[in-house]
């Protein structure tokens, strides 16, 4: 579910709900309209466990839930997370 700004509220398969700020992930030409237009951002849907937009842009579920590859343990995803583009992480 889209929220204010570039935030999404996600309901996971176990029923838990997490919020993610994805502003830094919306890079490149596929995300340009989504990044600049709130109406375009709010057209997000879920298909096969992946968030997608009508223009074909999508985001990896592991990045949305864990901020990268999932841990190998039975860890619980953080309730709230501001995600960073890999190019911005140092």
Secondary structure, 3 states (H helix, E strand, C coil): CECCCCEEEEECCCCCEEEEECHHHCCCHHHHHHHHCHHHHCCCEEECCEEECCCCCEECHHHHHHCCCCCCCCCCCCCEEECCCHHHCC
